[in-house]
Amino acid sequence: MAGELVAEPKRKAPLWARLCAIFGCILMAISGGTIVASQVLAARVAGAVESRKLLPGDGPAPPKKVDIKGPLNILLVGIDPRNDTTAPLSDSILVVHIPASMDQAYLFSVPRDLIVDIPAFPKTGFRGGTAKINAAMSYGSSVGNGKHDVPQGFSLLAKTVSKLTGIKDFDAGAIINFGGFKKIVDAMGGVTMTIDQTVKSEHLAPDGSARPRSERCRNPRSNCDHPYIGPQKTYKPGTYHLEGWEALDYVRQRYGLKNSDYDRQRHQQQFVKAMAQQALSKDVVSNPATLDRVLQAAGKSLIFDGNGNSVVDWGLALKNIRPANMTLIKLPGRSVITNGSYKGEALQSTADPFFASIRDGTVATFLLDHPEFINKA
């Protein structure tokens, strides 16, 4: 019954990564002149990306190819590597809004612990209810016999985000599997990021090795908020060129941050922008071998629904967007505490006018009047 609080699917282990930069990397890189001029390389990119039906709608296949014109809304979702017997949880949810001018991009993250109304989903028998938004994919993914289909789960998540934001339809969607994430960054030769606060890794030691679990937390059933012990990798404020494992670890962290998951969302968005900047650097765009390695690795970690258009079509359509034209948005939120127990997150009422500006095509004007919504790059 809608409005009813439903139990969250159990997760066997902490999710590995929190970012959707791979898709952003592809879009930014293939809008460079080098790949446009190479039909062979473009074909390799299109062939590497798995195309599946993700967005809600009739029929099992994407619709026929149509012109890509703004305004546009793209839904990007990051998940951990999973087999088909594990219910997926969307650990990173990012919406990209492209205005009618097709030369700007506005990015906002939806908190993974946001308490929302998840619509009913007849395919799985889910009757609808209230839960954290990262569970929507699980409720939509079951195909029977203990099996799960991630693209099917994406459809319910898209409906949930639509209900939250009022965005009626998404024009494209992508699922990022983070299993190959480190290879993407390393293929690019690392990524340059400005770290805005001291961040200590919950998961890794200074040399990148995994921190050991404490004795009391070694049992998988133990409920430990901070199960790891020993020296921690520490990221200090400043601008650094990060290796793949460092970048991935940095954007994963939320414990110890002043604003917890909201700071982590900002770091994720900053990383999307940094990846786009790196993809357009001379070390990548002007080096066909490097570019090919990056895009092939990215394609292996991506499932894409372009509403009938390929990822290359989308890259060409967004060729006028550059990192300097990417605006990072922070949604105003708060923690929900009941009887001293953390239940999840809720958005402030001021988020509603922002969503309305996305729907009405007036987001630029809204941000001029409400600069507090802009995340620093």
C-alpha positions in Angstrom: 0.0 0.0 0.0 1.4 3.4 -1.0 2.7 5.5 1.9 3.4 2.4 4.0 7.0 2.1 5.3 8.5 -1.1 3.7 11.6 -2.9 4.9 14.8 -2.3 2.9 16.4 -5.2 1.1 19.3 -6.6 3.0 22.8 -5.8 1.7 25.5 -8.3 2.1 28.4 -5.9 2.1 29.1 -2.2 1.8 28.8 -0.9 -1.7 32.1 -0.1 -3.4 31.8 3.1 -5.2 29.5 6.1 -5.5 30.0 7.8 -8.8 28.6 8.1 -12.3 31.6 9.7 -13.9 32.1 7.0 -16.5 29.1 8.1 -18.6 30.1 11.7 -18.2 33.6 10.8 -19.4 32.3 9.1 -22.5 30.0 12.0 -23.4 32.7 14.6 -22.9 35.4 12.6 -24.7 33.5 11.7 -27.8 32.5 15.3 -28.3 36.2 16.1 -29.0 37.1 16.5 -32.7 39.5 13.6 -32.8 36.9 10.9 -32.3 34.4 12.6 -34.5 36.8 12.3 -37.4 37.3 8.6 -36.7 34.4 6.4 -37.8 36.3 3.3 -36.8 36.9 4.6 -33.2 33.3 5.8 -32.9 32.1 2.3 -34.0 34.3 0.7 -31.4 32.8 3.0 -28.7 29.2 2.2 -29.7 30.0 -1.5 -29.9 31.6 -1.5 -26.4 28.6 -0.1 -24.7 25.7 -2.4 -23.8 22.4 -1.1 -25.0 19.3 -2.2 -23.0 15.8 -1.0 -22.3 16.1 1.0 -19.1 13.5 3.8 -19.2 9.8 3.2 -18.4 7.6 2.7 -21.5 6.0 0.1 -23.6 7.9 -2.7 -25.3 11.2 -4.4 -24.5 13.4 -2.3 -26.9 14.3 1.4 -27.1 12.2 3.5 -29.5 13.4 4.4 -32.9 16.1 7.0 -33.4 15.0 10.7 -33.2 16.8 14.0 -33.1 18.3 14.9 -29.8 17.1 18.3 -28.9 17.0 20.2 -25.6 15.7 20.5 -23.0 16.9 17.1 -21.9 17.0 15.1 -18.6 19.4 12.2 -18.1 19.3 9.8 -15.2 22.6 8.2 -14.2 22.8 5.4 -11.6 25.9 3.8 -10.1 25.8 0.3 -8.6 28.4 -2.2 -7.4 29.3 -5.3 -9.4 26.6 -7.8 -8.7 25.4 -11.2 -9.9 21.8 -11.9 -11.0 21.0 -13.5 -7.6 21.7 -10.3 -5.6 19.1 -7.5 -5.4 20.7 -4.3 -6.7 20.8 -1.0 -4.7 21.4 2.3 -6.4 24.3 3.8 -4.5 24.7 6.9 -6.6 21.8 8.7 -8.3 22.6 11.7 -10.5 20.3 13.7 -12.8 21.8 15.8 -15.6 19.6 18.6 -17.0 20.5 20.0 -20.4 18.6 23.3 -21.3 17.2 24.0 -24.8 20.4 25.8 -25.7 22.3 22.5 -25.5 25.5 24.3 -24.2 25.0 23.9 -20.4 24.7 21.0 -18.0 23.2 21.1 -14.5 24.0 18.2 -12.3 22.2 17.3 -9.0 22.5 14.2 -6.8 19.6 12.5 -5.1 20.6 11.4 -1.6 20.8 7.6 -1.5 19.1 7.5 1.9 16.3 9.9 0.9 12.9 8.7 2.2 10.5 8.7 -0.7 7.2 7.2 -2.0 8.2 4.4 -4.4 5.4 3.6 -6.9 3.8 0.2 -7.3 5.4 -2.1 -9.8 3.1 -4.8 -11.1 6.0 -6.7 -12.8 7.4 -7.7 -9.4 4.2 -7.5 -7.4 5.6 -4.6 -5.4 2.6 -2.7 -4.1 4.3 0.6 -3.5 5.4 2.2 -0.2 7.8 4.5 1.6 11.4 3.6 1.8 14.9 4.9 1.1 15.2 5.7 -2.6 18.3 3.4 -3.1 16.0 0.4 -2.6 13.8 1.2 -5.6 15.9 -0.8 -8.0 15.6 -3.8 -5.7 11.9 -3.7 -5.6 11.8 -3.5 -9.4 14.5 -6.0 -10.3 13.0 -9.4 -9.3 12.3 -11.8 -12.3 11.5 -14.8 -10.2 13.4 -17.9 -9.0 15.6 -15.6 -6.9 17.0 -13.9 -9.9 17.3 -10.1 -10.5 17.5 -8.0 -13.6 19.2 -4.6 -13.0 17.8 -2.8 -16.1 14.3 -3.8 -15.0 15.0 -2.3 -11.6 16.2 0.9 -13.2 12.7 1.4 -14.6 11.1 1.5 -11.2 13.9 3.8 -9.9 13.2 6.2 -12.9 9.6 6.3 -12.0 10.5 7.0 -8.4 12.8 9.9 -9.3 10.1 11.2 -11.7 7.6 11.2 -8.9 10.1 13.0 -6.6 11.1 15.7 -9.1 8.1 16.0 -11.3 10.3 15.3 -14.4 7.7 13.4 -16.4 10.1 11.4 -18.7 13.9 11.0 -18.9 15.5 11.3 -22.3 18.3 8.9 -21.6 19.5 6.7 -18.8 22.7 4.8 -17.8 23.7 2.2 -15.2 27.4 2.4 -14.2 29.0 -0.8 -12.9 32.0 0.3 -10.9 33.9 -3.0 -11.3 36.0 -1.4 -14.0 36.1 2.1 -12.5 39.8 2.0 -11.5 40.8 0.9 -15.0 39.0 4.0 -16.5 40.9 6.4 -14.3 44.2 4.7 -14.8 43.7 4.5 -18.6 43.4 8.3 -18.5 46.6 8.6 -16.6 44.8 9.6 -13.4 42.7 12.6 -12.7 43.4 16.0 -11.2 41.1 17.0 -8.3 41.0 19.8 -5.8 40.3 18.3 -2.4 38.2 20.8 -0.3 38.6 19.2 3.2 40.6 16.7 5.1 39.2 13.2 4.4 40.2 10.0 6.1 39.6 6.7 4.4 37.3 4.3 6.2 38.5 1.5 3.9 42.1 1.8 2.9 45.5 2.1 4.5 48.0 4.8 3.3 49.5 2.4 0.7 46.1 1.5 -0.8 45.8 -1.9 0.8 42.6 -2.8 2.6 42.4 -2.0 6.3 41.8 -5.1 8.4 38.5 -5.6 10.3 38.5 -5.5 14.1 38.0 -8.8 15.8 34.4 -8.0 16.9 33.4 -7.0 13.4 34.7 -10.1 11.4 31.4 -11.9 11.7 29.4 -10.9 8.6 26.3 -10.6 10.8 27.9 -8.2 13.2 26.5 -4.7 13.1 29.5 -2.4 13.0 29.4 1.2 11.8 33.2 1.4 11.7 34.5 -2.1 11.3 38.1 -1.3 10.2 41.2 -0.6 12.2 44.8 0.5 11.6 46.4 3.4 9.7 44.2 5.3 7.3 44.8 6.9 3.9 44.3 10.6 4.4 43.5 13.2 1.7 44.4 16.8 2.7 43.1 20.0 1.1 44.8 21.0 -2.1 45.0 20.1 -5.8 46.4 16.6 -6.5 46.7 14.2 -9.5 45.1 11.1 -8.1 45.6 7.5 -9.3 42.5 5.4 -9.9 42.4 3.8 -6.5 42.9 7.1 -4.7 40.1 8.9 -6.7 37.7 6.0 -6.2 38.5 5.8 -2.4 38.2 9.6 -2.0 34.7 9.9 -3.5 33.5 6.9 -1.5 34.0 8.5 1.9 31.3 10.0 4.0 32.2 9.2 7.6 33.9 12.1 9.4 32.8 14.7 6.9 31.0 17.8 8.2 27.9 17.2 6.2 28.3 13.4 5.7 26.6 12.2 2.6 25.9 15.7 1.3 29.7 16.4 1.2 30.2 13.0 -0.5 27.6 14.0 -3.1 29.6 17.2 -3.7 32.8 15.2 -4.1 31.1 12.9 -6.6 29.9 15.8 -8.7 33.3 17.5 -8.5 34.8 14.2 -9.8 32.4 14.1 -12.7 33.6 17.5 -13.7 37.3 16.5 -13.2 36.8 13.4 -15.3 35.3 15.5 -18.1 38.2 17.9 -17.9 40.7 15.0 -18.1 38.9 13.4 -21.0 39.3 16.6 -23.0 43.0 17.0 -22.1 45.6 16.7 -24.9 46.9 13.6 -23.1 43.6 11.8 -23.9 41.9 13.5 -26.9 45.0 13.9 -29.0 46.2 10.3 -28.3 44.1 7.8 -30.2 45.5 4.8 -28.4 44.8 6.3 -24.9 41.4 7.5 -25.9 40.6 4.0 -27.3 41.6 2.3 -24.1 39.6 4.8 -22.0 36.4 4.4 -24.0 36.7 0.7 -24.3 37.1 0.3 -20.6 34.3 2.6 -19.9 32.0 0.8 -22.3 32.5 -2.4 -20.5 31.2 -0.8 -17.3 28.1 0.8 -18.8 24.5 -0.1 -19.7 22.9 2.7 -21.8 19.4 3.6 -23.0 19.5 6.6 -25.3 15.9 6.4 -26.3 16.8 5.0 -29.7 20.1 6.9 -30.1 23.5 5.5 -29.4 26.0 6.8 -26.9 28.0 8.3 -29.9 24.8 10.1 -31.1 24.5 11.6 -27.6 28.2 12.6 -27.5 27.9 14.4 -30.8 24.6 16.1 -29.7 26.3 17.4 -26.5 29.5 18.5 -28.3 29.1 22.2 -27.1 29.1 21.3 -23.4 32.5 21.7 -21.6 33.5 21.3 -18.0 33.3 25.1 -17.5 29.6 24.9 -18.5 28.8 22.2 -15.9 27.0 23.6 -12.8 26.9 21.4 -9.8 23.8 21.6 -7.6 23.3 20.8 -4.0 19.8 19.9 -2.8 18.8 21.2 0.7 18.2 18.3 3.0 18.2 17.1 6.6 18.5 13.9 8.5 15.3 12.2 9.8 15.8 11.2 13.5 13.0 9.3 15.3 13.5 8.5 19.0 17.2 9.0 18.6 17.4 6.6 15.7 18.5 7.6 12.2 15.8 6.8 9.6 17.1 8.5 6.5 17.1 11.9 4.7 14.4 14.3 3.7 14.6 17.3 1.4 13.7 20.8 2.6 10.6 22.4 1.0 12.9 24.8 -0.9 13.8 21.9 -3.2 10.3 22.0 -4.8 10.9 25.4 -6.6 14.2 24.1 -7.9 12.5 21.0 -9.4 9.9 23.3 -10.9 12.6 25.4 -12.5 14.0 22.2 -14.1 10.5 21.4 -15.5 9.9 24.9 -16.7 13.3 25.5 -18.2 14.1 28.4 -15.9 16.9 26.8 -13.8 19.4 29.5 -14.8 17.1 32.2 -13.4 16.4 30.2 -10.3 20.1 29.8 -9.5 20.7 33.6 -10.0 18.0 34.1 -7.3 19.2 31.2 -5.1 23.0 30.9 -5.4 23.1 28.8 -2.2 22.0 25.8 -4.4 25.3 25.9 -6.3 28.1 23.6 -5.2 31.6 24.9 -5.5 33.5 23.0 -8.3 
